[in-house]
């Protein structure tokens, strides 16, 4: 099953109309290479595809020598570099190609911003368009299947347990899904971090991820994590930063315009894919037997909102909201000068906005999102 990605149209448009270097970021196995090759099927020019693990090309791509670079790309209309973070000095060499061969289209992918961001952004300031690719989104799946909202809702339990990696969706057997996710979390997930970052204690990184998986959707204390892992606070912050830059987790901070009443010091941490999260705690049980269904639902909705927002260029500041007296909202977006608060419910019983929210922010919008209306939230129909 090949699912068309929402970013495909965006990237194709920029490829045709822009002379900037196009950079696609995303975790391993989310389908970056597949997406680019799908684009290439409709591209009329001549393409040079290079995997950065291919040694013969590395010398020229990292040479800083314009003549060597010209010799590499001569006769081609498009240069595609896969896993570009592995190429030394990639940004400087791409800058040479972009500036000296403006007619050459350049498209690169990277499974981590660990090195790629530093190596590309600095030399290529003002010369790039960047895209982030996620696991398959509910919107992409629905479009592929021609499914209505009710049909999408029937897939929720499987997605909350096994996630939405392309390969997982192509595997029918649950046991094989679990095996794939275990392989993914035990090898690919850490590959860039361990290769490109100076990790002194790799096992601490794995232990941290497991702790975070147990605390999905809850307030996370850096000091508590440091004490549990018996490493210092700075090391925990460093590991969290690496996990974010390799697209394993993301953080939400607390929203506040009244610091004395609202909590902002601790953040919440979510996983880009719930199959990965469940593999880390080795729990693929059905929702009827789980104690964390609410946390899975919250993580799913926020991640799906992130995906759609990225693909449709919906820019917003994102937070959770909680007061010292315990009033809370799962999710808050601030965009266009308007606050939007959301409460997520796995059940379908209506919920009202907390009185403290409406009293403090009387102009803010509020919506309860459940299994009956979640696709409108995911698709940005209800902003």
C-alpha positions in Angstrom: 0.0 0.0 0.0 1.6 3.3 -1.1 -0.1 6.3 0.5 0.4 9.6 -1.2 1.9 12.1 1.2 0.5 15.6 1.7 3.9 17.2 1.4 4.3 15.7 -2.1 2.4 18.5 -3.7 4.2 21.2 -1.7 7.7 19.8 -2.6 6.8 19.3 -6.2 5.6 22.9 -6.5 8.8 24.2 -5.0 10.9 21.9 -7.1 9.3 23.4 -10.2 9.1 27.0 -9.2 12.0 27.6 -6.8 15.8 27.6 -7.2 16.3 27.0 -3.5 17.9 23.8 -2.0 15.0 21.6 -0.7 15.7 19.8 2.6 13.4 17.0 3.9 13.8 16.1 7.5 12.2 13.2 9.3 12.9 10.1 11.4 14.2 7.0 9.9 11.6 4.8 8.1 8.9 7.5 7.8 9.1 7.4 4.0 11.4 10.2 2.9 13.2 8.3 0.2 9.9 6.8 -1.1 8.4 10.3 -1.3 11.3 11.7 -3.3 11.3 8.7 -5.7 7.6 9.2 -6.2 8.4 12.8 -7.1 11.1 11.7 -9.5 8.6 9.5 -11.4 7.0 12.7 -12.7 10.2 14.7 -13.1 11.2 15.2 -16.7 14.9 16.1 -16.2 17.9 13.8 -15.6 18.4 12.9 -11.9 21.6 12.0 -10.1 20.6 10.0 -6.9 23.3 9.6 -4.3 23.1 7.7 -1.0 25.5 9.4 1.4 26.6 5.9 2.6 28.1 5.4 -0.9 31.8 6.1 -0.4 32.9 7.0 -4.0 30.6 10.0 -4.0 31.6 11.3 -0.6 35.0 12.6 -1.7 33.5 14.9 -4.3 30.5 16.0 -2.2 32.7 17.0 0.8 35.6 18.3 -1.3 34.8 22.1 -1.2 36.2 22.0 -4.7 34.0 23.4 -7.4 35.6 21.6 -10.2 35.2 18.2 -8.5 31.6 19.1 -7.7 30.9 20.2 -11.3 32.4 16.9 -12.6 30.0 15.0 -10.3 26.8 16.7 -11.4 27.6 17.6 -15.1 24.8 16.5 -17.4 22.2 16.3 -14.6 19.2 18.5 -13.9 18.5 17.4 -10.4 20.9 16.2 -7.6 19.2 14.1 -4.9 21.3 13.2 -1.8 19.7 10.7 0.6 20.9 10.8 4.3 22.8 14.0 3.7 23.8 14.4 7.3 26.5 11.8 6.7 28.4 14.0 4.3 31.2 16.1 5.9 30.8 19.8 5.1 27.6 19.2 3.2 26.3 22.7 3.7 29.4 24.4 2.2 29.5 22.1 -0.8 25.8 22.6 -1.4 26.3 26.4 -1.2 29.0 26.1 -3.9 26.7 24.1 -6.2 23.7 26.4 -5.5 25.6 29.6 -6.1 27.8 28.5 -9.1 25.2 26.2 -10.8 21.9 28.0 -10.2 20.2 25.9 -12.9 20.8 22.7 -10.9 17.9 21.5 -8.7 19.0 20.2 -5.4 17.0 18.0 -3.0 18.4 16.4 0.1 16.9 14.2 2.9 18.1 13.7 6.4 16.9 11.5 9.2 18.2 13.8 11.9 18.9 17.5 12.4 21.8 16.6 14.7 24.4 17.5 12.1 22.3 18.4 9.1 20.8 21.5 10.7 24.2 22.9 11.6 25.9 21.8 8.4 23.2 23.1 6.1 21.5 26.1 7.7 24.6 28.1 8.5 26.2 28.0 5.0 22.9 28.0 3.2 21.1 30.8 5.0 18.3 32.1 2.8 18.9 29.4 0.2 16.7 26.5 1.5 13.1 25.5 1.9 12.7 22.8 4.6 10.0 20.2 5.1 9.4 17.8 7.9 8.0 14.4 7.1 6.2 12.4 9.8 4.8 8.9 10.0 1.5 8.6 7.9 -1.2 11.0 9.1 -4.8 10.1 9.6 -5.7 12.6 6.9 -3.3 10.9 4.4 -4.7 7.5 5.3 -8.3 8.7 4.9 -7.5 10.3 1.5 -5.8 7.1 0.3 -8.7 4.9 1.4 -11.5 7.4 0.4 -12.7 6.9 4.0 -15.2 9.1 5.8 -14.8 10.2 9.4 -16.7 7.2 10.8 -14.5 4.8 8.9 -11.4 6.5 10.1 -12.6 6.2 13.7 -12.8 2.5 13.3 -9.0 2.4 12.9 -8.2 4.4 16.1 -7.5 1.5 18.4 -5.0 0.0 16.0 -3.3 3.3 15.5 -3.1 4.1 19.2 -1.4 0.8 19.9 0.7 0.3 16.8 1.2 3.8 15.4 1.4 4.9 11.8 4.8 4.1 10.4 4.3 3.2 6.7 5.7 -0.3 7.2 3.5 -0.9 10.2 0.4 -0.1 8.1 1.6 -2.5 5.4 1.9 -5.4 7.9 -1.4 -7.2 8.7 -0.2 -9.5 11.4 -0.1 -7.9 14.9 2.8 -10.1 16.0 4.8 -8.9 13.0 3.9 -5.3 13.7 5.3 -5.7 17.2 8.5 -7.3 15.9 9.0 -4.5 13.4 8.5 -1.8 16.1 10.9 -3.6 18.5 13.5 -3.7 15.7 12.9 0.0 15.0 13.3 1.1 18.6 16.3 -1.1 19.3 18.4 -0.1 16.3 17.2 2.6 13.9 15.9 4.9 16.5 19.2 5.5 18.1 21.5 5.2 15.1 21.9 8.9 14.3 22.2 9.9 17.9 24.8 7.3 18.8 26.7 7.9 15.5 26.6 11.7 15.3 26.5 12.8 19.0 29.0 12.2 21.7 27.0 9.9 24.0 29.0 8.7 26.9 26.4 6.4 28.4 24.2 5.0 25.6 22.2 2.9 28.1 21.1 6.0 30.0 19.6 7.3 26.7 17.5 4.1 26.4 16.5 4.3 30.1 15.5 7.9 29.7 13.3 7.1 26.7 11.5 4.4 28.7 10.9 6.8 31.5 9.5 9.3 29.1 7.2 6.7 27.6 5.7 5.9 31.0 5.1 9.7 31.6 3.5 10.5 28.2 1.1 13.4 28.6 2.1 14.1 32.2 4.3 16.8 33.7 7.9 15.9 33.4 10.5 17.0 36.0 14.0 17.3 34.7 15.4 16.9 38.3 13.3 13.8 38.9 14.6 12.2 35.7 18.2 13.1 36.6 17.8 11.6 40.0 16.2 8.4 38.7 18.9 8.0 36.0 21.7 9.1 38.4 23.1 11.6 35.9 23.2 15.4 36.1 20.5 17.7 35.0 22.5 19.1 32.1 23.0 15.6 30.7 19.2 15.0 30.8 18.6 18.3 29.0 21.2 17.3 26.4 19.6 13.9 25.8 16.1 15.4 25.5 17.5 17.8 22.9 19.0 15.0 20.9 15.8 13.0 21.0 13.9 16.0 19.8 16.3 16.7 17.0 16.1 13.1 15.8 12.3 13.2 15.7 11.6 10.7 18.5 9.9 13.1 20.9 8.6 16.7 21.2 7.9 18.9 24.1 5.0 21.2 25.0 5.5 24.0 27.5 2.9 25.5 29.8 0.9 28.5 28.6 0.7 31.5 30.9 0.0 35.2 31.0 -0.4 35.1 34.8 2.7 33.6 36.2 1.6 33.5 39.8 -1.3 31.2 39.1 -0.3 29.2 36.1 2.3 26.4 35.9 5.1 26.8 33.3 8.3 25.4 34.8 7.6 21.8 33.9 6.8 20.6 30.4 5.0 17.7 28.8 6.7 15.2 26.5 5.0 13.3 23.6 6.1 10.8 21.0 5.9 11.4 17.3 4.6 7.8 17.0 2.7 5.7 19.5 3.9 2.4 18.1 7.4 3.5 19.1 6.2 4.6 22.5 4.4 1.3 23.2 7.4 -0.7 22.0 9.6 1.1 24.5 7.4 0.0 27.4 6.7 -3.4 25.7 2.9 -2.9 25.9 0.8 -3.7 22.9 -2.3 -4.6 24.8 -5.8 -3.6 23.6 -7.3 -0.4 24.8 -9.9 -2.3 26.9 -7.2 -3.6 29.2 -5.0 -0.5 29.4 -4.7 2.2 32.0 -3.2 4.7 29.7 -5.8 5.1 27.0 -6.4 8.8 27.8 -2.7 9.5 27.5 -2.5 7.7 24.2 -5.5 9.6 22.9 -4.0 12.9 23.9 -0.6 12.1 22.3 -2.4 10.9 19.1 -4.5 14.1 18.7 -1.6 16.5 19.3 0.7 14.6 17.0 -1.9 14.5 14.2 -2.5 18.2 14.6 1.2 18.8 14.3 1.4 16.7 11.1 -1.5 18.5 9.4 -0.3 21.9 10.6 3.1 21.2 9.0 1.6 19.9 5.7 -0.8 22.9 5.4 1.6 25.5 6.8 -0.6 26.3 9.8 1.7 28.2 12.1 0.8 28.4 15.8 2.3 28.4 19.2 1.4 25.3 21.1 1.1 24.7 24.9 -0.8 22.9 27.6 -2.4 24.9 30.4 -2.6 24.1 34.1 -3.1 26.2 37.2 -1.6 25.6 40.7 -5.1 24.7 41.9 -5.4 21.9 39.4 -7.5 23.4 36.6 -6.2 22.3 33.2 -6.6 22.0 29.5 -4.8 19.4 27.4 -3.9 21.6 24.6 -3.8 25.3 23.7 -3.0 27.0 20.4 -2.2 30.7 20.1 -2.3 32.1 16.5 -3.6 35.2 14.8 -4.0 36.9 18.2 -6.6 34.3 19.2 -6.4 31.7 22.0 -7.9 28.3 21.3 -8.2 25.8 24.2 -9.0 22.1 23.8 -10.0 19.3 26.1 -9.5 15.7 24.8 -11.9 12.9 25.8 -11.7 9.3 24.7 -15.4 9.0 25.8 -18.1 11.0 24.2 -19.5 12.7 27.2 -19.5 16.5 26.6 -17.0 18.6 28.7 -17.1 22.3 29.4 -14.2 24.7 29.7 -12.7 25.0 33.2 -14.2 28.1 34.9 -10.6 29.3 35.6 -9.9 29.3 31.8 -13.0 31.3 30.8 -12.5 33.7 33.7 -8.8 34.3 32.9 -9.2 34.3 29.1 -12.8 35.3 28.4 -12.1 35.9 24.7 -10.5 32.5 24.2 -12.3 29.7 22.2 -12.8 26.3 23.7 -13.6 22.9 22.2 -13.9 19.4 23.5 -12.5 16.8 21.1 -13.7 13.2 21.2 -14.0 10.2 18.8 -17.0 11.8 17.1 -15.4 15.1 16.0 -11.7 14.4 16.1 -11.1 14.5 12.3 -12.4 18.1 12.1 -9.7 19.0 14.6 -7.1 16.9 12.8 -7.9 18.4 9.4 -7.9 22.0 10.8 -11.6 22.4 9.9 -12.0 23.6 13.5 -9.1 25.8 14.3 
